[in-house]
């Protein structure tokens, strides 16, 4: 049965306000939500929200559109959906029902959130508010979704707002706005302040080029804000003027000197070393699009039918003439980027008594959070050797414990150890079981530990591509046939590939073409400690003379070789003697050096091709020293070496 027919049949069984609410959700939820979640889940959200219309006077007074978007609506951002409203309501209602003002209710709900969660940097997948509640932490986007959900659970209209990128520093930030007396008031999620419209980010927000909110589906209330544009089913609304000094910016696209109607403008900020799109605007019939933006430099890309133009704007207007994309490298140019200056905070200073009470509340909330987290670990269900997994699961302890304890198979622990910290906190036992049953068996002669470690390359490669390109994509098909074909195995911290020296390949002294050798590869997550390196080499000796011997068609390996930028002699000048890279390189006797090899750019500077030297990043100490070395005329390249004092008995 198709989605439309399924929803039509379910809606036919409803009437009155329940049907109205569910029709609103059908028309405004992303199609993926309608496909991935059951009708019954959304019906629970609707029933809870409609009950609040009767129970909470402040909710009953809301216009239907505001109620539907900011109380009824289940989704805040891109978080996993789960029904948590009743649980949050059960804990919050006694605390807010008798409070006299909307401001007091908002502050009390945030106090409850602070008792349950605090900030922790995490990966980009957005955990559900229920996971944040159970596990006690989240990044700002998760904390704010948690607070919005908690406010909606007691009938307070709330939304998440974002500075998608800062102009004056790296990264971004999300916080919360709640509707109080017909106007939006803001606060930092899980961050205690005695009053609204106050947070650590007041000064940062005064330097924002854009602060926006999102609305799923259509809306007509002026309280949504000034429309910025749409991206599929999501509408973006401009909230910047309430936080920062702004200017009207008019962008105009021309084609052959005439207005380019329908051109798409990507408004970008320089952040973390490259341009991030913070808004997308569409040109009208006059070729123009307009937005109220903060001060400072914006970079603008205009596109239409394969044509493009770009430019920088520091003032109120920018005209771009569309043209075919240039062929080849366009070269580099210098540019000057201006960040907005900070404005004096509009928030009044706190009185000494307010500061004292806030400090006391922060200590009380932290103690409550720590006590809750400690209670989540049950020593009575501890599994030897797996305590770290169970402690890491936090509020998901029962699910992970159930999965690990079902039988004694080693694959359970191996699978659990592939999970990210966030996945460990919300993965269901049934989901893990489904993955476990679908895993292929290891090839004959390959121990489970070796198979699991080797196949872990796929998750690692996805993360590496994400860091390099910003996209979740798999681009290593040219390489992973080695793992799937039984040619390369991860044994501890290093990978070993059996192969024969090829004709024309420069061999180390004493070896010839056709000889079997092991090539060492260094995964990006390798730990180059003495203990881990020795463990890998010892494991390789045992494996390739034992069960792994069947993967050595040319007989036992005669040597262990490595060709890598990590062996480059220049690194001896750039790194201290006790560093992991020098420890690894010191195990090898170099027999060939290629100073002009450029592969190191990818692994050292995280760029696909060499950049002009001034553009190389300087995020780590090694990057800074290597950049200085290269600018002064030095070379890095790569080297080949043979492992000293190693033999296969």
VEXDREN-2710 file (C-alpha; in Angstrom, 1 decimal):
% VEXDREN-2710
k/r/px/py/pz
1/UNK/0.0/0.0/0.0
2/UNK/1.3/3.4/-0.9
3/UNK/1.9/6.2/1.6
4/UNK/-1.0/8.4/0.3
5/UNK/-3.5/5.5/0.5
6/UNK/-2.3/4.4/3.9
7/UNK/-2.6/7.9/5.3
8/UNK/-6.0/8.4/3.6
9/UNK/-7.4/5.3/5.2
10/UNK/-6.0/6.2/8.7
11/UNK/-7.4/9.7/8.4
12/UNK/-10.8/8.5/7.4
13/UNK/-11.2/6.9/10.9
14/UNK/-10.6/10.3/12.6
15/UNK/-12.7/13.4/13.0
16/UNK/-12.7/16.8/14.6
17/UNK/-9.5/18.3/16.0
18/UNK/-7.6/15.0/15.8
19/UNK/-8.2/14.8/12.1
20/UNK/-7.3/18.4/11.6
21/UNK/-4.0/17.9/13.5
22/UNK/-3.1/14.8/11.6
23/UNK/-3.9/16.4/8.3
24/UNK/-1.6/19.3/9.2
25/UNK/1.2/16.8/10.0
26/UNK/0.6/14.9/6.7
27/UNK/0.9/18.2/4.8
28/UNK/3.9/19.6/6.6
29/UNK/6.1/16.7/7.7
30/UNK/9.0/15.7/5.4
31/UNK/8.0/12.8/3.1
32/UNK/10.8/10.8/4.6
33/UNK/9.1/11.0/8.0
34/UNK/5.8/9.8/6.5
35/UNK/7.6/6.9/5.0
36/UNK/9.8/5.9/7.9
37/UNK/7.6/6.4/10.9
38/UNK/4.2/4.9/11.7
39/UNK/0.9/6.8/11.7
40/UNK/0.5/5.8/15.3
41/UNK/3.6/7.7/16.4
42/UNK/2.2/11.0/15.0
43/UNK/-1.2/10.3/16.4
44/UNK/0.4/10.2/19.9
45/UNK/2.0/13.6/19.3
46/UNK/-1.4/15.0/18.1
47/UNK/-3.3/13.6/21.1
48/UNK/-0.7/15.0/23.5
49/UNK/-0.8/18.4/21.9
50/UNK/-4.5/18.6/21.7
51/UNK/-4.8/17.7/25.4
52/UNK/-2.5/20.6/26.2
53/UNK/-5.0/23.0/24.5
54/UNK/-7.4/22.1/27.3
55/UNK/-5.0/21.7/30.1
56/UNK/-2.6/24.6/29.6
57/UNK/-4.4/28.0/29.2
58/UNK/-1.3/29.5/27.5
59/UNK/-1.5/26.8/24.9
60/UNK/-5.2/27.1/24.4
61/UNK/-4.7/30.8/23.7
62/UNK/-2.3/30.2/20.7
63/UNK/-3.5/30.8/17.2
64/UNK/-4.0/27.4/15.4
65/UNK/-1.0/28.0/13.0
66/UNK/1.4/28.8/15.8
67/UNK/0.1/25.9/17.9
68/UNK/0.5/23.5/15.0
69/UNK/4.0/24.6/14.1
70/UNK/5.5/25.2/17.5
71/UNK/3.7/22.9/19.9
72/UNK/2.1/20.0/17.9
73/UNK/4.9/19.5/15.4
74/UNK/7.1/16.5/16.4
75/UNK/10.3/17.6/14.5
76/UNK/12.7/20.4/15.5
77/UNK/15.6/19.8/13.2
78/UNK/16.9/16.5/11.7
79/UNK/16.8/14.5/14.9
80/UNK/15.6/10.9/15.2
81/UNK/11.9/11.0/16.1
82/UNK/10.6/9.2/19.3
83/UNK/7.7/9.9/21.5
84/UNK/9.0/11.6/24.6
85/UNK/6.4/14.3/25.1
86/UNK/4.4/12.4/27.8
87/UNK/7.6/11.6/29.7
88/UNK/8.8/15.2/29.7
89/UNK/5.3/16.5/30.6
90/UNK/5.0/14.1/33.5
91/UNK/8.2/15.6/35.0
92/UNK/7.6/19.2/34.1
93/UNK/3.9/19.8/34.6
94/UNK/4.0/20.0/38.4
95/UNK/6.9/22.5/38.1
96/UNK/5.2/24.9/35.6
97/UNK/1.5/24.6/36.0
98/UNK/1.1/27.2/38.7
99/UNK/3.8/29.7/37.5
100/UNK/2.4/33.2/36.9
101/UNK/4.2/34.2/33.7
102/UNK/5.4/32.7/30.4
103/UNK/9.0/33.8/31.2
104/UNK/9.0/31.9/34.5
105/UNK/7.7/28.8/32.7
106/UNK/10.5/29.0/30.1
107/UNK/13.2/29.4/32.7
108/UNK/11.9/26.6/34.8
109/UNK/11.8/24.2/31.8
110/UNK/15.4/25.1/30.9
111/UNK/16.4/24.5/34.6
112/UNK/15.0/21.0/34.3
113/UNK/16.9/20.5/31.0
114/UNK/20.1/21.7/32.7
115/UNK/19.5/19.1/35.5
116/UNK/19.5/16.4/32.8
117/UNK/22.0/17.4/30.1
118/UNK/25.0/19.5/29.4
119/UNK/27.2/20.4/26.4
120/UNK/29.5/17.8/24.9
121/UNK/31.1/18.0/21.4
122/UNK/29.8/15.0/19.4
123/UNK/29.5/13.9/15.8
124/UNK/27.0/15.5/13.3
125/UNK/24.2/13.0/13.6
126/UNK/21.5/14.6/15.7
127/UNK/20.4/12.4/18.6
128/UNK/16.7/12.5/19.6
129/UNK/15.7/14.6/22.6
130/UNK/15.0/11.3/24.4
131/UNK/18.6/10.2/23.9
132/UNK/19.9/13.5/25.2
133/UNK/17.6/13.2/28.3
134/UNK/18.7/9.6/29.0
135/UNK/22.4/10.1/28.3
136/UNK/23.0/13.5/29.8
137/UNK/24.8/15.4/27.0
138/UNK/24.6/16.8/23.5
139/UNK/26.1/19.4/21.2
140/UNK/24.3/22.7/20.9
141/UNK/22.0/21.5/18.1
142/UNK/20.9/18.6/20.3
143/UNK/20.6/20.6/23.5
144/UNK/18.4/23.1/21.7
145/UNK/16.2/20.4/20.2
146/UNK/15.9/18.9/23.7
147/UNK/14.8/22.2/25.2
148/UNK/12.4/23.0/22.3
149/UNK/10.8/19.5/22.8
150/UNK/10.6/20.0/26.5
151/UNK/8.9/23.4/26.1
152/UNK/6.4/22.0/23.6
153/UNK/5.6/19.1/26.0
154/UNK/4.0/21.6/28.3
155/UNK/2.4/23.7/25.6
156/UNK/5.0/26.5/25.3
157/UNK/5.5/27.5/21.6
158/UNK/9.2/27.2/20.9
159/UNK/11.6/26.8/18.0
160/UNK/15.3/26.4/17.4
161/UNK/17.4/29.2/15.8
162/UNK/20.8/29.0/14.3
163/UNK/23.7/31.1/13.3
164/UNK/24.7/28.7/10.5
165/UNK/28.2/30.0/10.5
166/UNK/30.0/32.7/12.5
167/UNK/31.8/35.4/10.5
168/UNK/34.4/36.2/13.2
169/UNK/35.5/32.7/14.1
170/UNK/35.0/29.0/13.2
171/UNK/32.0/26.9/13.8
172/UNK/28.3/27.9/14.4
173/UNK/25.8/27.8/17.2
174/UNK/22.1/27.0/17.9
175/UNK/19.9/28.2/20.7
176/UNK/16.2/28.5/21.4
177/UNK/13.4/31.0/21.1
178/UNK/10.1/30.7/23.1
179/UNK/7.0/32.7/22.5
180/UNK/6.2/34.9/25.5
181/UNK/3.3/37.4/25.4
182/UNK/3.3/37.4/21.6
183/UNK/7.0/38.0/21.0
184/UNK/10.0/35.7/20.8
185/UNK/12.4/35.6/23.7
186/UNK/15.7/33.7/23.5
187/UNK/17.9/31.6/25.8
188/UNK/20.8/29.1/25.6
189/UNK/19.6/25.5/26.0
190/UNK/20.7/23.8/29.2
191/UNK/22.5/27.0/30.1
192/UNK/21.2/28.6/33.3
193/UNK/20.5/32.3/33.3
194/UNK/18.2/34.1/35.7
195/UNK/16.5/36.1/32.9
196/UNK/15.6/35.6/29.2
197/UNK/17.4/37.2/26.3
198/UNK/20.8/36.4/27.9
199/UNK/23.5/33.8/27.1
200/UNK/27.2/33.4/26.6
201/UNK/26.5/34.1/22.9
202/UNK/25.0/37.6/23.2
203/UNK/28.2/39.2/21.9
204/UNK/28.8/36.6/19.3
205/UNK/25.2/36.9/18.0
206/UNK/25.7/40.7/17.7
207/UNK/28.4/39.8/15.1
208/UNK/26.3/37.4/13.1
209/UNK/25.8/37.8/9.4
210/UNK/22.7/35.5/9.6
211/UNK/20.5/34.0/12.3
212/UNK/17.7/31.9/10.9
213/UNK/14.9/29.6/12.0
214/UNK/13.3/26.8/10.0
215/UNK/9.7/25.9/9.3
216/UNK/8.5/22.6/7.9
217/UNK/5.9/23.2/5.2
218/UNK/4.1/26.5/4.7
219/UNK/3.3/29.2/7.1
220/UNK/1.7/32.7/6.9
221/UNK/2.0/34.2/10.4
222/UNK/4.2/37.3/10.6
223/UNK/5.7/35.7/13.8
224/UNK/7.6/33.2/11.6
225/UNK/9.9/36.1/10.5
226/UNK/11.0/37.4/7.1
227/UNK/11.1/34.5/4.5
228/UNK/14.6/33.7/3.2
229/UNK/13.8/30.9/0.8
230/UNK/13.0/27.2/0.7
231/UNK/14.9/24.0/0.5
232/UNK/12.5/21.3/-0.5
233/UNK/9.9/21.1/2.2
234/UNK/11.8/23.4/4.6
235/UNK/11.3/27.2/4.7
236/UNK/14.0/29.4/6.2
237/UNK/13.1/32.6/8.1
238/UNK/15.4/35.5/8.9
239/UNK/15.8/36.4/12.6
240/UNK/19.0/38.4/12.3
241/UNK/17.7/42.0/13.0
242/UNK/16.8/41.0/16.6
243/UNK/20.4/40.0/17.3
244/UNK/22.8/42.1/15.2
245/UNK/23.1/45.3/13.2
246/UNK/21.9/44.6/9.7
247/UNK/21.9/46.1/6.2
248/UNK/19.7/45.3/3.2
249/UNK/21.7/43.4/0.6
250/UNK/20.4/43.3/-3.0
251/UNK/21.9/40.7/-5.2
252/UNK/21.5/41.0/-9.0
253/UNK/22.3/38.4/-11.7
254/UNK/22.6/39.4/-15.3
255/UNK/22.9/37.4/-18.5
256/UNK/24.1/39.3/-21.5
257/UNK/23.4/42.5/-19.6
258/UNK/19.7/41.5/-19.0
259/UNK/18.1/40.3/-15.7
260/UNK/18.7/36.6/-15.1
261/UNK/15.3/35.6/-13.7
262/UNK/15.5/32.4/-11.6
263/UNK/19.2/32.6/-10.9
264/UNK/20.2/31.0/-7.6
265/UNK/22.4/33.0/-5.2
266/UNK/24.4/31.1/-2.6
267/UNK/25.4/33.5/0.2
268/UNK/28.6/32.2/1.8
269/UNK/30.8/33.0/4.7
270/UNK/34.5/32.2/5.1
271/UNK/34.7/29.8/8.0
272/UNK/37.2/27.0/9.0
273/UNK/39.2/27.8/5.9
274/UNK/36.6/27.6/3.2
275/UNK/33.3/29.2/2.0
276/UNK/30.1/27.8/3.6
277/UNK/26.7/28.5/2.2
278/UNK/24.5/30.1/4.8
279/UNK/21.5/31.0/2.7
280/UNK/20.2/30.3/-0.8
281/UNK/18.1/33.0/-2.5
282/UNK/16.3/32.9/-5.9
283/UNK/16.2/35.9/-8.3
284/UNK/12.9/37.3/-9.3
285/UNK/11.9/38.5/-12.8
286/UNK/14.2/41.5/-12.3
287/UNK/17.1/39.2/-11.6
288/UNK/17.3/40.4/-8.0
289/UNK/17.0/38.8/-4.6
290/UNK/17.2/40.7/-1.3
291/UNK/17.9/39.8/2.3
292/UNK/18.5/41.7/5.6
293/UNK/22.0/40.5/6.6
294/UNK/24.5/41.4/9.3
295/UNK/27.6/43.5/8.5
296/UNK/30.9/42.1/7.1
297/UNK/32.0/40.3/4.0
298/UNK/29.9/37.8/2.2
299/UNK/30.9/35.7/-0.8
300/UNK/28.2/35.1/-3.4
301/UNK/27.9/32.4/-6.0
302/UNK/25.2/32.9/-8.7
303/UNK/24.2/30.0/-10.9
304/UNK/21.7/29.5/-13.8
305/UNK/21.6/26.8/-16.4
306/UNK/25.2/25.8/-16.1
307/UNK/26.4/29.4/-16.0
308/UNK/28.1/30.9/-13.0
309/UNK/29.5/34.1/-11.5
310/UNK/30.9/34.9/-8.1
311/UNK/32.0/37.9/-6.1
312/UNK/32.4/39.5/-2.7
313/UNK/30.1/42.0/-1.1
314/UNK/30.9/44.3/1.8
315/UNK/28.1/46.8/1.1
316/UNK/24.5/46.8/0.1
317/UNK/24.6/45.4/-3.4
318/UNK/26.4/43.1/-5.8
319/UNK/25.9/42.7/-9.5
320/UNK/27.1/39.4/-11.1
321/UNK/27.3/38.7/-14.8
322/UNK/26.7/35.0/-15.5
323/UNK/29.1/33.3/-17.9
324/UNK/30.3/29.8/-18.8
325/UNK/32.5/28.1/-16.2
326/UNK/36.1/28.8/-17.0
327/UNK/38.2/25.9/-18.3
328/UNK/41.1/24.7/-16.2
329/UNK/42.6/26.3/-13.1
330/UNK/41.5/29.9/-12.6
331/UNK/44.5/30.6/-10.3
332/UNK/44.6/32.1/-6.9
333/UNK/43.8/35.6/-5.8
334/UNK/44.2/37.6/-2.6
335/UNK/41.1/38.7/-0.8
336/UNK/40.4/40.7/2.3
337/UNK/37.5/39.5/4.5
338/UNK/35.9/41.7/7.2
339/UNK/34.1/40.3/10.2
340/UNK/31.4/42.4/11.8
341/UNK/32.5/44.3/14.9
342/UNK/30.9/43.3/18.2
343/UNK/28.2/45.4/19.7
344/UNK/27.6/46.2/23.4
345/UNK/25.4/43.5/24.9
346/UNK/21.8/44.4/25.3
347/UNK/21.5/42.2/28.4
348/UNK/21.8/44.1/31.7
349/UNK/24.7/43.0/34.0
350/UNK/23.7/40.5/36.7
351/UNK/23.5/41.7/40.3
352/UNK/25.9/39.9/42.8
353/UNK/22.9/38.0/44.3
354/UNK/21.9/36.8/40.8
355/UNK/25.4/35.6/40.1
356/UNK/25.6/33.8/43.4
357/UNK/22.2/32.0/42.9
358/UNK/23.2/31.1/39.3
359/UNK/26.4/29.5/40.6
360/UNK/24.5/27.5/43.2
361/UNK/22.0/26.3/40.6
362/UNK/24.7/25.3/38.2
363/UNK/26.4/23.2/40.9
364/UNK/23.1/21.6/41.9
365/UNK/22.3/20.7/38.3
366/UNK/25.8/19.3/37.7
367/UNK/25.5/17.1/40.8
368/UNK/22.1/15.8/39.7
369/UNK/23.4/14.9/36.2
370/UNK/26.5/13.1/37.6
371/UNK/24.3/11.1/40.0
372/UNK/21.9/10.1/37.2
373/UNK/24.8/9.0/35.0
374/UNK/26.4/7.0/37.8
375/UNK/23.1/5.2/38.4
376/UNK/22.8/4.1/34.8
377/UNK/25.7/1.6/35.1
378/UNK/24.5/-1.6/36.8
379/UNK/27.5/-3.5/38.3
380/UNK/25.3/-6.5/38.7
381/UNK/25.1/-6.9/34.9
382/UNK/28.7/-6.0/34.2
383/UNK/30.4/-8.2/31.5
384/UNK/34.1/-8.8/32.0
385/UNK/36.2/-7.0/29.4
386/UNK/33.2/-5.0/28.2
387/UNK/32.7/-2.6/31.1
388/UNK/33.8/0.3/28.9
389/UNK/31.0/-0.4/26.4
390/UNK/28.4/-0.6/29.1
391/UNK/29.6/2.6/30.8
392/UNK/29.7/4.4/27.4
393/UNK/26.1/3.3/26.7
394/UNK/24.9/5.5/29.6
395/UNK/21.1/5.5/29.5
396/UNK/21.2/2.8/26.8
397/UNK/22.8/0.4/29.2
398/UNK/20.0/-2.2/29.1
399/UNK/19.9/-2.3/25.3
400/UNK/23.7/-2.8/24.9
401/UNK/23.8/-5.3/27.8
402/UNK/21.0/-7.3/26.3
403/UNK/22.8/-7.5/23.0
404/UNK/26.2/-8.4/24.4
405/UNK/25.0/-11.0/26.9
406/UNK/22.7/-13.0/24.5
407/UNK/25.4/-15.5/23.7
408/UNK/29.2/-15.8/24.0
409/UNK/29.9/-15.1/20.3
410/UNK/32.9/-12.8/19.8
411/UNK/31.2/-10.9/17.0
412/UNK/28.9/-9.2/19.4
413/UNK/31.6/-7.3/21.1
414/UNK/33.4/-6.7/17.8
415/UNK/30.2/-5.2/16.3
416/UNK/29.6/-3.0/19.5
417/UNK/33.1/-1.7/19.2
418/UNK/32.5/-0.4/15.7
419/UNK/29.8/2.0/17.1
420/UNK/30.4/5.6/17.6
421/UNK/29.9/7.0/21.2
422/UNK/26.6/8.4/20.1
423/UNK/25.4/5.2/18.4
424/UNK/26.3/3.3/21.5
425/UNK/23.9/5.5/23.4
426/UNK/20.8/5.0/21.3
427/UNK/21.3/1.8/19.2
428/UNK/18.5/-0.7/20.0
429/UNK/19.4/-4.3/20.8
430/UNK/17.0/-5.5/18.0
431/UNK/18.8/-3.3/15.4
432/UNK/22.2/-4.6/16.4
433/UNK/20.9/-8.1/16.3
434/UNK/19.7/-7.6/12.8
435/UNK/23.1/-6.3/11.7
436/UNK/24.9/-9.2/13.5
437/UNK/22.8/-11.8/11.7
438/UNK/23.5/-10.2/8.3
439/UNK/27.2/-10.2/8.8
440/UNK/29.0/-12.6/6.4
441/UNK/31.2/-15.2/8.0
442/UNK/35.0/-14.7/7.9
443/UNK/36.9/-16.6/5.2
444/UNK/38.3/-20.0/6.2
445/UNK/41.6/-19.6/8.2
446/UNK/40.9/-16.0/9.2
447/UNK/40.2/-15.5/12.9
448/UNK/37.1/-13.4/13.7
449/UNK/39.3/-10.7/15.3
450/UNK/41.4/-10.3/12.2
451/UNK/38.3/-10.3/9.9
452/UNK/36.5/-7.6/12.0
453/UNK/39.5/-5.4/12.3
454/UNK/40.2/-5.7/8.5
455/UNK/36.6/-4.9/7.5
456/UNK/36.6/-1.9/9.8
457/UNK/38.3/-0.1/6.9
458/UNK/34.9/0.8/5.4
459/UNK/33.8/2.9/8.3
460/UNK/37.2/4.5/8.5
461/UNK/37.2/5.4/4.8
462/UNK/33.7/7.0/5.0
463/UNK/34.9/9.2/7.8
464/UNK/38.1/10.2/6.0
465/UNK/36.1/11.1/2.9
466/UNK/33.7/13.2/5.0
467/UNK/36.7/15.1/6.5
468/UNK/38.2/15.7/3.2
469/UNK/35.2/16.6/1.1
470/UNK/32.4/17.3/3.5
471/UNK/30.3/14.5/2.0
472/UNK/29.4/11.1/3.3
473/UNK/30.6/9.0/0.3
474/UNK/32.5/5.9/-0.4
475/UNK/35.4/6.5/-2.8
476/UNK/37.9/3.6/-2.1
477/UNK/36.7/0.9/-4.4
478/UNK/40.1/1.2/-6.1
479/UNK/41.6/0.0/-2.8
480/UNK/39.2/-2.2/-0.8
481/UNK/39.5/-5.1/-3.2
482/UNK/42.6/-5.9/-1.2
483/UNK/40.6/-6.4/2.0
484/UNK/37.7/-8.2/0.4
485/UNK/40.0/-10.4/-1.7
486/UNK/42.1/-11.7/1.3
487/UNK/45.3/-9.8/0.3
488/UNK/45.4/-7.2/3.1
489/UNK/44.7/-7.8/6.8
490/UNK/44.6/-5.5/9.8
491/UNK/46.6/-7.0/12.6
492/UNK/46.4/-4.6/15.5
493/UNK/47.4/-1.0/14.7
494/UNK/48.9/-1.7/11.3
495/UNK/47.7/-3.4/8.0
496/UNK/49.8/-6.0/6.2
497/UNK/49.4/-6.8/2.5
498/UNK/51.1/-9.9/1.0
499/UNK/52.4/-9.3/-2.5
500/UNK/55.3/-10.1/-4.8
501/UNK/57.9/-7.6/-5.8
502/UNK/57.1/-6.5/-9.4
503/UNK/59.5/-6.2/-12.4
504/UNK/60.8/-2.7/-12.5
505/UNK/60.1/-2.1/-8.9
506/UNK/63.2/-0.9/-6.9
507/UNK/63.8/-3.7/-4.3
508/UNK/65.8/-3.4/-1.1
509/UNK/69.3/-5.1/-1.1
510/UNK/69.0/-8.9/-1.2
511/UNK/65.5/-9.1/-2.8
512/UNK/64.5/-9.6/-6.4
513/UNK/61.4/-9.4/-8.5
514/UNK/59.0/-12.2/-7.7
515/UNK/60.0/-12.5/-4.1
516/UNK/57.1/-12.5/-1.6
517/UNK/57.0/-9.6/0.9
518/UNK/54.6/-7.9/3.3
519/UNK/53.7/-4.3/2.5
520/UNK/52.9/-2.3/5.6
521/UNK/50.0/0.3/5.5
522/UNK/49.3/2.8/8.3
523/UNK/45.6/3.4/8.9
524/UNK/44.6/6.9/9.8
525/UNK/43.6/5.8/13.3
526/UNK/46.8/3.8/14.0
527/UNK/48.4/4.2/17.4
528/UNK/52.1/4.4/16.9
529/UNK/53.2/3.4/20.5
530/UNK/56.0/1.0/21.0
531/UNK/53.7/-1.5/22.5
532/UNK/51.1/-1.4/19.7
533/UNK/53.8/-1.5/17.0
534/UNK/55.5/-4.5/18.5
535/UNK/52.1/-6.2/18.9
536/UNK/51.3/-5.8/15.2
537/UNK/54.7/-7.0/14.0
538/UNK/54.5/-10.1/16.3
539/UNK/51.0/-10.8/15.2
540/UNK/52.0/-10.6/11.5
541/UNK/54.8/-13.1/12.1
542/UNK/52.4/-15.6/13.7
543/UNK/49.5/-15.0/11.2
544/UNK/51.5/-15.3/8.0
545/UNK/53.4/-18.4/9.2
546/UNK/50.2/-19.9/10.6
547/UNK/46.6/-19.7/9.6
548/UNK/47.3/-16.9/7.2
549/UNK/49.9/-18.9/5.3
550/UNK/47.2/-19.8/2.8
551/UNK/47.2/-16.2/1.7
552/UNK/50.9/-16.3/0.8
553/UNK/51.0/-18.1/-2.7
554/UNK/54.7/-17.3/-3.1
555/UNK/55.7/-18.8/0.2
556/UNK/56.7/-17.1/3.4
557/UNK/57.3/-13.4/3.1
558/UNK/61.0/-12.6/2.9
559/UNK/60.8/-9.1/4.3
560/UNK/58.5/-6.4/5.6
561/UNK/58.5/-3.2/3.5
562/UNK/56.9/0.2/3.8
563/UNK/56.6/3.1/1.3
564/UNK/55.1/6.1/3.0
565/UNK/55.5/9.8/3.7
566/UNK/56.0/8.8/7.3
567/UNK/59.4/7.6/6.4
568/UNK/60.5/10.8/4.7
569/UNK/63.9/12.0/6.1
570/UNK/62.5/15.6/6.5
571/UNK/60.3/14.5/9.3
572/UNK/63.4/14.0/11.5
573/UNK/63.8/17.7/11.3
574/UNK/60.2/18.5/12.0
575/UNK/59.3/16.1/14.8
576/UNK/60.8/15.3/18.2
577/UNK/62.6/12.0/18.6
578/UNK/59.9/10.5/20.9
579/UNK/57.0/11.2/18.5
580/UNK/54.9/8.3/17.2
581/UNK/55.8/8.9/13.5
582/UNK/59.6/8.9/14.3
583/UNK/59.2/5.8/16.4
584/UNK/57.5/4.1/13.5
585/UNK/60.0/5.3/10.9
586/UNK/62.9/4.3/13.2
587/UNK/62.0/0.7/12.7
588/UNK/62.9/0.8/9.0
589/UNK/66.1/1.0/7.0
590/UNK/65.5/3.4/4.1
591/UNK/66.5/2.1/0.7
592/UNK/64.9/4.7/-1.5
593/UNK/63.8/8.4/-1.2
594/UNK/61.5/10.4/-3.5
595/UNK/61.6/14.0/-2.4
596/UNK/59.2/15.2/-5.1
597/UNK/56.4/12.8/-4.2
598/UNK/53.2/14.8/-3.3
599/UNK/51.0/12.2/-1.7
600/UNK/51.8/13.6/1.8
601/UNK/49.6/16.6/1.1
602/UNK/46.5/14.5/1.4
603/UNK/47.5/12.9/4.7
604/UNK/49.4/15.7/6.3
605/UNK/47.3/18.7/5.1
606/UNK/44.0/16.9/4.4
607/UNK/43.8/18.3/0.8
608/UNK/43.2/16.3/-2.4
609/UNK/45.8/18.2/-4.4
610/UNK/48.7/20.5/-3.5
611/UNK/47.6/24.0/-2.5
612/UNK/49.6/27.1/-2.9
613/UNK/51.9/27.2/0.1
614/UNK/50.3/30.2/1.8
615/UNK/46.9/28.4/1.6
616/UNK/48.1/25.3/3.5
617/UNK/46.3/24.8/6.9
618/UNK/48.1/25.3/10.2
619/UNK/45.8/23.5/12.6
620/UNK/48.4/21.2/14.1
621/UNK/52.0/21.7/15.2
622/UNK/53.3/19.4/12.5
623/UNK/51.3/21.3/9.8
624/UNK/52.8/24.6/11.0
625/UNK/56.3/23.2/11.0
626/UNK/55.9/21.4/7.7
627/UNK/54.4/24.6/6.1
628/UNK/57.4/26.7/7.3
629/UNK/59.7/24.0/6.0
630/UNK/58.1/24.0/2.5
631/UNK/57.9/27.8/2.3
632/UNK/61.7/27.9/3.0
633/UNK/62.3/25.6/0.1
634/UNK/62.4/22.3/1.9
635/UNK/60.9/19.1/0.5
636/UNK/59.1/16.2/2.2
637/UNK/58.1/13.6/-0.3
638/UNK/58.2/9.9/0.8
639/UNK/60.6/7.1/1.4
640/UNK/60.7/3.3/1.2
641/UNK/62.2/1.2/3.9
642/UNK/62.7/-2.4/5.1
643/UNK/61.8/-3.4/8.6
644/UNK/64.9/-4.1/10.6
645/UNK/65.5/-7.3/12.6
646/UNK/62.5/-9.1/11.4
647/UNK/62.2/-12.7/10.1
648/UNK/59.5/-15.3/9.5
649/UNK/60.5/-18.6/11.2
END
